[in-house]
Amino acid sequence: MGAIDKTEIAELIRETRALTKLSQIQFAAKLGVSFHSVNRWENGRTKPLPLALKQIEAVLYSLGDRGEDLLAKYFSSGRS
């Protein structure tokens, strides 16, 4: 993943949650982080640590075809 700003992170989190149909609390539990972390990311106040971004990428990969667009949009590796 290249450099990504807080606004893009906020969009990534929001779009990933919408795709997975998870609340902020549920998404936080899935990633093993606090609700407050997800809330701050989604509101553009902070950025996730690289490990959390890898977990988000893994969630998108696990969605198969449904996650492809977001992988291509936010992660340079994308799906082949």
N, CA, C and O atoms as a CHARMM CRD file, in Angstrom:
* protein
*
  320
    1    1 MET  N      0.84800  -1.17800   0.00000 PROA 1      0.00000
    2    1 MET  CA     0.00000   0.00000   0.00000 PROA 1      0.00000
    3    1 MET  C      0.88500   1.22900   0.00000 PROA 1      0.00000
    4    1 MET  O      1.80400   1.33900   0.81200 PROA 1      0.00000
    5    2 GLY  N      0.61300   2.14600  -0.90200 PROA 2      0.00000
    6    2 GLY  CA     1.37100   3.37500  -0.94700 PROA 2      0.00000
    7    2 GLY  C      0.90200   4.32100   0.14900 PROA 2      0.00000
    8    2 GLY  O      0.09700   3.96000   1.00800 PROA 2      0.00000
    9    3 ALA  N      1.43000   5.54400   0.09700 PROA 3      0.00000
   10    3 ALA  CA     1.02600   6.54300   1.08400 PROA 3      0.00000
   11    3 ALA  C     -0.47000   6.82200   0.91400 PROA 3      0.00000
   12    3 ALA  O     -0.96200   7.04500  -0.19300 PROA 3      0.00000
   13    4 ILE  N     -1.15100   6.80300   2.00800 PROA 4      0.00000
   14    4 ILE  CA    -2.59500   7.03200   1.98300 PROA 4      0.00000
   15    4 ILE  C     -2.91700   8.03600   3.08200 PROA 4      0.00000
   16    4 ILE  O     -2.45600   7.89800   4.21500 PROA 4      0.00000
   17    5 ASP  N     -3.70800   9.04100   2.74300 PROA 5      0.00000
   18    5 ASP  CA    -3.98400  10.07400   3.74000 PROA 5      0.00000
   19    5 ASP  C     -5.19100   9.69600   4.60300 PROA 5      0.00000
   20    5 ASP  O     -5.89000   8.71800   4.33600 PROA 5      0.00000
   21    6 LYS  N     -5.41000  10.49600   5.63500 PROA 6      0.00000
   22    6 LYS  CA    -6.47400  10.19500   6.60000 PROA 6      0.00000
   23    6 LYS  C     -7.85400  10.18000   5.95100 PROA 6      0.00000
   24    6 LYS  O     -8.71900   9.40000   6.35100 PROA 6      0.00000
   25    7 THR  N     -8.06600  11.03400   4.95400 PROA 7      0.00000
   26    7 THR  CA    -9.35800  11.07900   4.27500 PROA 7      0.00000
   27    7 THR  C     -9.60700   9.76900   3.53100 PROA 7      0.00000
   28    7 THR  O    -10.71200   9.22700   3.56200 PROA 7      0.00000
   29    8 GLU  N     -8.56400   9.26600   2.85800 PROA 8      0.00000
   30    8 GLU  CA    -8.70100   7.99500   2.14300 PROA 8      0.00000
   31    8 GLU  C     -8.91300   6.83900   3.11900 PROA 8      0.00000
   32    8 GLU  O     -9.69300   5.92700   2.84600 PROA 8      0.00000
   33    9 ILE  N     -8.21600   6.87800   4.25600 PROA 9      0.00000
   34    9 ILE  CA    -8.39900   5.85200   5.28400 PROA 9      0.00000
   35    9 ILE  C     -9.84900   5.85000   5.75200 PROA 9      0.00000
   36    9 ILE  O    -10.47000   4.79500   5.88000 PROA 9      0.00000
   37   10 ALA  N    -10.37900   7.04000   6.00700 PROA 10     0.00000
   38   10 ALA  CA   -11.76500   7.15100   6.46400 PROA 10     0.00000
   39   10 ALA  C    -12.71000   6.51400   5.44600 PROA 10     0.00000
   40   10 ALA  O    -13.63600   5.79300   5.81700 PROA 10     0.00000
   41   11 GLU  N    -12.47100   6.78300   4.16100 PROA 11     0.00000
   42   11 GLU  CA   -13.30800   6.20900   3.11100 PROA 11     0.00000
   43   11 GLU  C    -13.14500   4.69200   3.06000 PROA 11     0.00000
   44   11 GLU  O    -14.12800   3.96500   2.91500 PROA 11     0.00000
   45   12 LEU  N    -11.90600   4.21600   3.18000 PROA 12     0.00000
   46   12 LEU  CA   -11.64300   2.78400   3.17500 PROA 12     0.00000
   47   12 LEU  C    -12.40100   2.07900   4.29500 PROA 12     0.00000
   48   12 LEU  O    -13.04800   1.05600   4.07100 PROA 12     0.00000
   49   13 ILE  N    -12.31500   2.63200   5.49700 PROA 13     0.00000
   50   13 ILE  CA   -12.98100   2.02200   6.64700 PROA 13     0.00000
   51   13 ILE  C    -14.49500   2.01300   6.43500 PROA 13     0.00000
   52   13 ILE  O    -15.15200   0.99100   6.63100 PROA 13     0.00000
   53   14 ARG  N    -15.03500   3.15300   6.03700 PROA 14     0.00000
   54   14 ARG  CA   -16.47700   3.27200   5.82100 PROA 14     0.00000
   55   14 ARG  C    -16.95300   2.28600   4.74500 PROA 14     0.00000
   56   14 ARG  O    -17.95100   1.59000   4.93000 PROA 14     0.00000
   57   15 GLU  N    -16.23000   2.23700   3.62400 PROA 15     0.00000
   58   15 GLU  CA   -16.63600   1.37000   2.52300 PROA 15     0.00000
   59   15 GLU  C    -16.48800  -0.10900   2.88500 PROA 15     0.00000
   60   15 GLU  O    -17.32000  -0.93100   2.50200 PROA 15     0.00000
   61   16 THR  N    -15.43400  -0.44100   3.62000 PROA 16     0.00000
   62   16 THR  CA   -15.23800  -1.83200   4.03400 PROA 16     0.00000
   63   16 THR  C    -16.32800  -2.25900   5.00700 PROA 16     0.00000
   64   16 THR  O    -16.86200  -3.36300   4.90300 PROA 16     0.00000
   65   17 ARG  N    -16.65500  -1.38500   5.95100 PROA 17     0.00000
   66   17 ARG  CA   -17.73200  -1.70800   6.89500 PROA 17     0.00000
   67   17 ARG  C    -19.05700  -1.88000   6.17100 PROA 17     0.00000
   68   17 ARG  O    -19.82700  -2.78400   6.49300 PROA 17     0.00000
   69   18 ALA  N    -19.32700  -1.02300   5.19700 PROA 18     0.00000
   70   18 ALA  CA   -20.57900  -1.13100   4.44000 PROA 18     0.00000
   71   18 ALA  C    -20.63000  -2.45800   3.68300 PROA 18     0.00000
   72   18 ALA  O    -21.66800  -3.11900   3.64100 PROA 18     0.00000
   73   19 LEU  N    -19.51900  -2.83300   3.09700 PROA 19     0.00000
   74   19 LEU  CA   -19.45500  -4.07500   2.33300 PROA 19     0.00000
   75   19 LEU  C    -19.65000  -5.29200   3.22400 PROA 19     0.00000
   76   19 LEU  O    -20.28400  -6.26800   2.82200 PROA 19     0.00000
   77   20 THR  N    -19.10800  -5.23300   4.42700 PROA 20     0.00000
   78   20 THR  CA   -19.22600  -6.35800   5.35900 PROA 20     0.00000
   79   20 THR  C    -20.48400  -6.28700   6.21700 PROA 20     0.00000
   80   20 THR  O    -20.80800  -7.22800   6.94200 PROA 20     0.00000
   81   21 LYS  N    -21.19000  -5.15900   6.12700 PROA 21     0.00000
   82   21 LYS  CA   -22.41200  -4.93600   6.91700 PROA 21     0.00000
   83   21 LYS  C    -22.14500  -5.04600   8.41700 PROA 21     0.00000
   84   21 LYS  O    -22.95000  -5.60200   9.16400 PROA 21     0.00000
   85   22 LEU  N    -20.99300  -4.50300   8.84800 PROA 22     0.00000
   86   22 LEU  CA   -20.62000  -4.53400  10.25800 PROA 22     0.00000
   87   22 LEU  C    -20.68800  -3.13300  10.85500 PROA 22     0.00000
   88   22 LEU  O    -20.36400  -2.14700  10.19300 PROA 22     0.00000
   89   23 SER  N    -21.10800  -3.06000  12.10500 PROA 23     0.00000
   90   23 SER  CA   -21.07000  -1.79300  12.83900 PROA 23     0.00000
   91   23 SER  C    -19.61900  -1.49500  13.18700 PROA 23     0.00000
   92   23 SER  O    -18.74900  -2.34500  12.99900 PROA 23     0.00000
   93   24 GLN  N    -19.35400  -0.30500  13.68800 PROA 24     0.00000
   94   24 GLN  CA   -18.00200   0.02300  14.12200 PROA 24     0.00000
   95   24 GLN  C    -17.55000  -0.93500  15.22200 PROA 24     0.00000
   96   24 GLN  O    -16.39600  -1.36500  15.23800 PROA 24     0.00000
   97   25 ILE  N    -18.44300  -1.26400  16.12700 PROA 25     0.00000
   98   25 ILE  CA   -18.11500  -2.18600  17.22700 PROA 25     0.00000
   99   25 ILE  C    -17.78200  -3.57300  16.67700 PROA 25     0.00000
  100   25 ILE  O    -16.79200  -4.18000  17.08500 PROA 25     0.00000
  101   26 GLN  N    -18.59200  -4.06900  15.76500 PROA 26     0.00000
  102   26 GLN  CA   -18.36200  -5.38900  15.18400 PROA 26     0.00000
  103   26 GLN  C    -17.07100  -5.41600  14.36100 PROA 26     0.00000
  104   26 GLN  O    -16.31400  -6.38500  14.41600 PROA 26     0.00000
  105   27 PHE  N    -16.83000  -4.35600  13.60500 PROA 27     0.00000
  106   27 PHE  CA   -15.62200  -4.26900  12.78500 PROA 27     0.00000
  107   27 PHE  C    -14.38900  -4.22900  13.67600 PROA 27     0.00000
  108   27 PHE  O    -13.38600  -4.88100  13.38600 PROA 27     0.00000
  109   28 ALA  N    -14.46100  -3.46900  14.75100 PROA 28     0.00000
  110   28 ALA  CA   -13.35400  -3.39500  15.70500 PROA 28     0.00000
  111   28 ALA  C    -13.06400  -4.77700  16.28000 PROA 28     0.00000
  112   28 ALA  O    -11.90300  -5.17300  16.37900 PROA 28     0.00000
  113   29 ALA  N    -14.09500  -5.50600  16.65400 PROA 29     0.00000
  114   29 ALA  CA   -13.90900  -6.85300  17.21300 PROA 29     0.00000
  115   29 ALA  C    -13.26600  -7.78000  16.18200 PROA 29     0.00000
  116   29 ALA  O    -12.39800  -8.58600  16.52100 PROA 29     0.00000
  117   30 LYS  N    -13.68900  -7.66500  14.93800 PROA 30     0.00000
  118   30 LYS  CA   -13.12600  -8.50400  13.86300 PROA 30     0.00000
  119   30 LYS  C    -11.63500  -8.24300  13.69000 PROA 30     0.00000
  120   30 LYS  O    -10.86600  -9.16600  13.42200 PROA 30     0.00000
  121   31 LEU  N    -11.22600  -6.98000  13.84500 PROA 31     0.00000
  122   31 LEU  CA    -9.81800  -6.60700  13.67600 PROA 31     0.00000
  123   31 LEU  C     -9.00400  -6.75500  14.95900 PROA 31     0.00000
  124   31 LEU  O     -7.77400  -6.72500  14.92700 PROA 31     0.00000
  125   32 GLY  N     -9.69200  -6.91400  16.08200 PROA 32     0.00000
  126   32 GLY  CA    -8.99300  -7.00800  17.35800 PROA 32     0.00000
  127   32 GLY  C     -8.49800  -5.67400  17.87300 PROA 32     0.00000
  128   32 GLY  O     -7.47000  -5.59500  18.54600 PROA 32     0.00000
  129   33 VAL  N     -9.24200  -4.62300  17.55000 PROA 33     0.00000
  130   33 VAL  CA    -8.91200  -3.27700  18.02700 PROA 33     0.00000
  131   33 VAL  C    -10.11700  -2.71900  18.77300 PROA 33     0.00000
  132   33 VAL  O    -11.17800  -3.34200  18.80500 PROA 33     0.00000
  133   34 SER  N     -9.95300  -1.56600  19.36100 PROA 34     0.00000
  134   34 SER  CA   -11.06000  -0.96300  20.09800 PROA 34     0.00000
  135   34 SER  C    -12.03000  -0.24800  19.15400 PROA 34     0.00000
  136   34 SER  O    -11.67100   0.16200  18.05000 PROA 34     0.00000
  137   35 PHE  N    -13.25300  -0.11800  19.62200 PROA 35     0.00000
  138   35 PHE  CA   -14.25200   0.68100  18.90100 PROA 35     0.00000
  139   35 PHE  C    -13.71900   2.08900  18.66300 PROA 35     0.00000
  140   35 PHE  O    -13.90800   2.66400  17.59100 PROA 35     0.00000
  141   36 HSD  N    -13.04900   2.63900  19.68000 PROA 36     0.00000
  142   36 HSD  CA   -12.53800   4.01000  19.57500 PROA 36     0.00000
  143   36 HSD  C    -11.53000   4.14900  18.44600 PROA 36     0.00000
  144   36 HSD  O    -11.49600   5.17800  17.77100 PROA 36     0.00000
  145   37 SER  N    -10.71600   3.13500  18.23400 PROA 37     0.00000
  146   37 SER  CA    -9.75900   3.17400  17.12100 PROA 37     0.00000
  147   37 SER  C    -10.48800   3.25300  15.79500 PROA 37     0.00000
  148   37 SER  O    -10.17200   4.10200  14.96200 PROA 37     0.00000
  149   38 VAL  N    -11.46300   2.37600  15.59000 PROA 38     0.00000
  150   38 VAL  CA   -12.21900   2.37400  14.33800 PROA 38     0.00000
  151   38 VAL  C    -12.93800   3.70100  14.16300 PROA 38     0.00000
  152   38 VAL  O    -12.96300   4.24700  13.06000 PROA 38     0.00000
  153   39 ASN  N    -13.51600   4.22200  15.21800 PROA 39     0.00000
  154   39 ASN  CA   -14.21700   5.49700  15.15300 PROA 39     0.00000
  155   39 ASN  C    -13.26700   6.62900  14.75300 PROA 39     0.00000
  156   39 ASN  O    -13.61600   7.46600  13.92000 PROA 39     0.00000
  157   40 ARG  N    -12.08600   6.65600  15.33500 PROA 40     0.00000
  158   40 ARG  CA   -11.10500   7.70500  14.99400 PROA 40     0.00000
  159   40 ARG  C    -10.62600   7.57200  13.55000 PROA 40     0.00000
  160   40 ARG  O    -10.43800   8.57300  12.85900 PROA 40     0.00000
  161   41 TRP  N    -10.43100   6.33800  13.10100 PROA 41     0.00000
  162   41 TRP  CA   -10.01500   6.13200  11.70800 PROA 41     0.00000
  163   41 TRP  C    -11.09800   6.62900  10.76400 PROA 41     0.00000
  164   41 TRP  O    -10.82300   7.35500   9.80800 PROA 41     0.00000
  165   42 GLU  N    -12.32300   6.23300  11.04300 PROA 42     0.00000
  166   42 GLU  CA   -13.43400   6.55700  10.15200 PROA 42     0.00000
  167   42 GLU  C    -13.74500   8.04800  10.14000 PROA 42     0.00000
  168   42 GLU  O    -14.26800   8.56900   9.15400 PROA 42     0.00000
  169   43 ASN  N    -13.43000   8.72200  11.21600 PROA 43     0.00000
  170   43 ASN  CA   -13.66200  10.16600  11.28200 PROA 43     0.00000
  171   43 ASN  C    -12.43400  10.97100  10.90500 PROA 43     0.00000
  172   43 ASN  O    -12.42200  12.19300  11.06000 PROA 43     0.00000
  173   44 GLY  N    -11.39200  10.29800  10.40800 PROA 44     0.00000
  174   44 GLY  CA   -10.21100  10.98000   9.89500 PROA 44     0.00000
  175   44 GLY  C     -9.31000  11.59200  10.94600 PROA 44     0.00000
  176   44 GLY  O     -8.49000  12.45400  10.62900 PROA 44     0.00000
  177   45 ARG  N     -9.44400  11.16300  12.18900 PROA 45     0.00000
  178   45 ARG  CA    -8.60900  11.73900  13.24800 PROA 45     0.00000
  179   45 ARG  C     -7.25300  11.06100  13.36200 PROA 45     0.00000
  180   45 ARG  O     -6.26100  11.70600  13.70200 PROA 45     0.00000
  181   46 THR  N     -7.20300   9.75500  13.07800 PROA 46     0.00000
  182   46 THR  CA    -5.95200   9.01100  13.12500 PROA 46     0.00000
  183   46 THR  C     -5.92000   8.00500  11.98400 PROA 46     0.00000
  184   46 THR  O     -6.92000   7.78400  11.30000 PROA 46     0.00000
  185   47 LYS  N     -4.75000   7.40000  11.79200 PROA 47     0.00000
  186   47 LYS  CA    -4.58200   6.35600  10.78600 PROA 47     0.00000
  187   47 LYS  C     -4.25500   5.04600  11.49200 PROA 47     0.00000
  188   47 LYS  O     -3.59200   5.04400  12.52900 PROA 47     0.00000
  189   48 PRO  N     -4.71900   3.93100  10.93100 PROA 48     0.00000
  190   48 PRO  CA    -4.39500   2.63100  11.52500 PROA 48     0.00000
  191   48 PRO  C     -2.89800   2.33200  11.40700 PROA 48     0.00000
  192   48 PRO  O     -2.22000   2.81900  10.50200 PROA 48     0.00000
  193   49 LEU  N     -2.40800   1.52900  12.33300 PROA 49     0.00000
  194   49 LEU  CA    -1.04100   1.04100  12.23600 PROA 49     0.00000
  195   49 LEU  C     -0.94800   0.08900  11.04000 PROA 49     0.00000
  196   49 LEU  O     -1.96400  -0.45100  10.60200 PROA 49     0.00000
  197   50 PRO  N      0.24800  -0.11900  10.51400 PROA 50     0.00000
  198   50 PRO  CA     0.39500  -1.02300   9.36100 PROA 50     0.00000
  199   50 PRO  C     -0.20900  -2.41300   9.58300 PROA 50     0.00000
  200   50 PRO  O     -0.76700  -2.99500   8.65300 PROA 50     0.00000
  201   51 LEU  N     -0.10800  -2.94500  10.79100 PROA 51     0.00000
  202   51 LEU  CA    -0.68900  -4.26600  11.06800 PROA 51     0.00000
  203   51 LEU  C     -2.21300  -4.24000  10.89400 PROA 51     0.00000
  204   51 LEU  O     -2.79000  -5.17500  10.34000 PROA 51     0.00000
  205   52 ALA  N     -2.85300  -3.18400  11.36000 PROA 52     0.00000
  206   52 ALA  CA    -4.30400  -3.06500  11.20200 PROA 52     0.00000
  207   52 ALA  C     -4.68100  -2.93500   9.72700 PROA 52     0.00000
  208   52 ALA  O     -5.69500  -3.48300   9.29500 PROA 52     0.00000
  209   53 LEU  N     -3.86900  -2.21000   8.95200 PROA 53     0.00000
  210   53 LEU  CA    -4.13900  -2.09800   7.51600 PROA 53     0.00000
  211   53 LEU  C     -4.02100  -3.45800   6.83500 PROA 53     0.00000
  212   53 LEU  O     -4.79100  -3.76900   5.92600 PROA 53     0.00000
  213   54 LYS  N     -3.06400  -4.26300   7.27000 PROA 54     0.00000
  214   54 LYS  CA    -2.93200  -5.62200   6.72200 PROA 54     0.00000
  215   54 LYS  C     -4.17000  -6.45500   7.06300 PROA 54     0.00000
  216   54 LYS  O     -4.63300  -7.24900   6.24400 PROA 54     0.00000
  217   55 GLN  N     -4.69800  -6.27200   8.26600 PROA 55     0.00000
  218   55 GLN  CA    -5.90200  -6.99900   8.66000 PROA 55     0.00000
  219   55 GLN  C     -7.10100  -6.56400   7.82000 PROA 55     0.00000
  220   55 GLN  O     -7.92300  -7.39400   7.43200 PROA 55     0.00000
  221   56 ILE  N     -7.20000  -5.27200   7.54200 PROA 56     0.00000
  222   56 ILE  CA    -8.28800  -4.76200   6.70000 PROA 56     0.00000
  223   56 ILE  C     -8.14900  -5.33500   5.29000 PROA 56     0.00000
  224   56 ILE  O     -9.13800  -5.73600   4.67700 PROA 56     0.00000
  225   57 GLU  N     -6.92600  -5.37000   4.78600 PROA 57     0.00000
  226   57 GLU  CA    -6.67200  -5.95200   3.47200 PROA 57     0.00000
  227   57 GLU  C     -7.09200  -7.42900   3.45800 PROA 57     0.00000
  228   57 GLU  O     -7.69100  -7.89600   2.48900 PROA 57     0.00000
  229   58 ALA  N     -6.77700  -8.15500   4.52700 PROA 58     0.00000
  230   58 ALA  CA    -7.14700  -9.57000   4.62200 PROA 58     0.00000
  231   58 ALA  C     -8.66900  -9.74100   4.63900 PROA 58     0.00000
  232   58 ALA  O     -9.19500 -10.68300   4.04400 PROA 58     0.00000
  233   59 VAL  N     -9.36700  -8.84200   5.31200 PROA 59     0.00000
  234   59 VAL  CA   -10.83500  -8.89100   5.32700 PROA 59     0.00000
  235   59 VAL  C    -11.35800  -8.74000   3.90000 PROA 59     0.00000
  236   59 VAL  O    -12.25400  -9.47300   3.48000 PROA 59     0.00000
  237   60 LEU  N    -10.79800  -7.79100   3.16400 PROA 60     0.00000
  238   60 LEU  CA   -11.23500  -7.57500   1.77900 PROA 60     0.00000
  239   60 LEU  C    -10.93100  -8.78800   0.90600 PROA 60     0.00000
  240   60 LEU  O    -11.75800  -9.17900   0.08200 PROA 60     0.00000
  241   61 TYR  N     -9.74900  -9.38700   1.07900 PROA 61     0.00000
  242   61 TYR  CA    -9.42500 -10.60700   0.33400 PROA 61     0.00000
  243   61 TYR  C    -10.41700 -11.71600   0.65200 PROA 61     0.00000
  244   61 TYR  O    -10.81500 -12.46600  -0.23900 PROA 61     0.00000
  245   62 SER  N    -10.81900 -11.82500   1.90900 PROA 62     0.00000
  246   62 SER  CA   -11.73200 -12.88800   2.32100 PROA 62     0.00000
  247   62 SER  C    -13.11400 -12.74100   1.68300 PROA 62     0.00000
  248   62 SER  O    -13.88400 -13.70000   1.63200 PROA 62     0.00000
  249   63 LEU  N    -13.42100 -11.54900   1.20200 PROA 63     0.00000
  250   63 LEU  CA   -14.71700 -11.30200   0.56700 PROA 63     0.00000
  251   63 LEU  C    -14.72700 -11.73900  -0.89800 PROA 63     0.00000
  252   63 LEU  O    -15.77200 -11.70300  -1.54900 PROA 63     0.00000
  253   64 GLY  N    -13.58200 -12.14700  -1.41100 PROA 64     0.00000
  254   64 GLY  CA   -13.50100 -12.59500  -2.80700 PROA 64     0.00000
  255   64 GLY  C    -13.82900 -11.46900  -3.77200 PROA 64     0.00000
  256   64 GLY  O    -13.31500 -10.35700  -3.65400 PROA 64     0.00000
  257   65 ASP  N    -14.69500 -11.77800  -4.72900 PROA 65     0.00000
  258   65 ASP  CA   -15.04700 -10.79600  -5.76800 PROA 65     0.00000
  259   65 ASP  C    -15.61400  -9.50100  -5.19200 PROA 65     0.00000
  260   65 ASP  O    -15.39700  -8.42400  -5.74800 PROA 65     0.00000
  261   66 ARG  N    -16.33900  -9.60500  -4.08100 PROA 66     0.00000
  262   66 ARG  CA   -16.94700  -8.40000  -3.48700 PROA 66     0.00000
  263   66 ARG  C    -15.90400  -7.42500  -2.96800 PROA 66     0.00000
  264   66 ARG  O    -16.17600  -6.22600  -2.89600 PROA 66     0.00000
  265   67 GLY  N    -14.71300  -7.90100  -2.60200 PROA 67     0.00000
  266   67 GLY  CA   -13.67600  -7.02900  -2.07000 PROA 67     0.00000
  267   67 GLY  C    -12.70000  -6.50100  -3.10600 PROA 67     0.00000
  268   67 GLY  O    -11.87100  -5.64400  -2.80200 PROA 67     0.00000
  269   68 GLU  N    -12.79300  -7.00600  -4.32900 PROA 68     0.00000
  270   68 GLU  CA   -11.81800  -6.65500  -5.36400 PROA 68     0.00000
  271   68 GLU  C    -11.72200  -5.16300  -5.64600 PROA 68     0.00000
  272   68 GLU  O    -10.62100  -4.62400  -5.75400 PROA 68     0.00000
  273   69 ASP  N    -12.85500  -4.49500  -5.76600 PROA 69     0.00000
  274   69 ASP  CA   -12.83000  -3.06700  -6.10400 PROA 69     0.00000
  275   69 ASP  C    -12.09500  -2.24900  -5.04500 PROA 69     0.00000
  276   69 ASP  O    -11.29800  -1.36900  -5.37300 PROA 69     0.00000
  277   70 LEU  N    -12.36800  -2.54400  -3.76200 PROA 70     0.00000
  278   70 LEU  CA   -11.69700  -1.78800  -2.70300 PROA 70     0.00000
  279   70 LEU  C    -10.22000  -2.14700  -2.62000 PROA 70     0.00000
  280   70 LEU  O     -9.39500  -1.27800  -2.33500 PROA 70     0.00000
  281   71 LEU  N     -9.86700  -3.40200  -2.86100 PROA 71     0.00000
  282   71 LEU  CA    -8.45300  -3.77900  -2.89200 PROA 71     0.00000
  283   71 LEU  C     -7.72700  -2.99800  -3.96900 PROA 71     0.00000
  284   71 LEU  O     -6.64300  -2.46300  -3.73300 PROA 71     0.00000
  285   72 ALA  N     -8.32100  -2.93100  -5.15300 PROA 72     0.00000
  286   72 ALA  CA    -7.70400  -2.20500  -6.26000 PROA 72     0.00000
  287   72 ALA  C     -7.61900  -0.70200  -5.97700 PROA 72     0.00000
  288   72 ALA  O     -6.65400  -0.04100  -6.35900 PROA 72     0.00000
  289   73 LYS  N     -8.63300  -0.18300  -5.30900 PROA 73     0.00000
  290   73 LYS  CA    -8.69000   1.25300  -5.04300 PROA 73     0.00000
  291   73 LYS  C     -7.70100   1.69600  -3.96800 PROA 73     0.00000
  292   73 LYS  O     -7.08400   2.75200  -4.09700 PROA 73     0.00000
  293   74 TYR  N     -7.54400   0.89900  -2.90600 PROA 74     0.00000
  294   74 TYR  CA    -6.76300   1.33900  -1.75900 PROA 74     0.00000
  295   74 TYR  C     -5.44400   0.60500  -1.53500 PROA 74     0.00000
  296   74 TYR  O     -4.56500   1.12200  -0.84400 PROA 74     0.00000
  297   75 PHE  N     -5.29000  -0.58200  -2.10200 PROA 75     0.00000
  298   75 PHE  CA    -4.08700  -1.36800  -1.87400 PROA 75     0.00000
  299   75 PHE  C     -3.40000  -1.62400  -3.19900 PROA 75     0.00000
  300   75 PHE  O     -4.01200  -2.13500  -4.13700 PROA 75     0.00000
  301   76 SER  N     -2.13500  -1.27300  -3.27600 PROA 76     0.00000
  302   76 SER  CA    -1.41700  -1.39700  -4.54300 PROA 76     0.00000
  303   76 SER  C     -1.30900  -2.83300  -5.01200 PROA 76     0.00000
  304   76 SER  O     -1.21000  -3.08300  -6.21400 PROA 76     0.00000
  305   77 SER  N     -1.32500  -3.79600  -4.07300 PROA 77     0.00000
  306   77 SER  CA    -1.19500  -5.19300  -4.46800 PROA 77     0.00000
  307   77 SER  C     -2.41900  -5.66400  -5.24400 PROA 77     0.00000
  308   77 SER  O     -2.28500  -6.39500  -6.22500 PROA 77     0.00000
  309   78 GLY  N     -3.61000  -5.25200  -4.81400 PROA 78     0.00000
  310   78 GLY  CA    -4.84200  -5.64200  -5.50000 PROA 78     0.00000
  311   78 GLY  C     -4.92500  -7.13400  -5.69600 PROA 78     0.00000
  312   78 GLY  O     -4.13300  -7.88000  -5.12000 PROA 78     0.00000
  313   79 ARG  N     -5.85700  -7.57800  -6.48700 PROA 79     0.00000
  314   79 ARG  CA    -5.98900  -9.01400  -6.80200 PROA 79     0.00000
  315   79 ARG  C     -5.53800  -9.22500  -8.23100 PROA 79     0.00000
  316   79 ARG  O     -5.77400  -8.38900  -9.10300 PROA 79     0.00000
  317   80 SER  N     -4.89300 -10.34100  -8.45800 PROA 80     0.00000
  318   80 SER  CA    -4.42100 -10.63800  -9.81300 PROA 80     0.00000
  319   80 SER  C     -5.46100 -11.36500 -10.61400 PROA 80     0.00000
  320   80 SER  O     -5.22700 -11.69200 -11.77800 PROA 80     0.00000
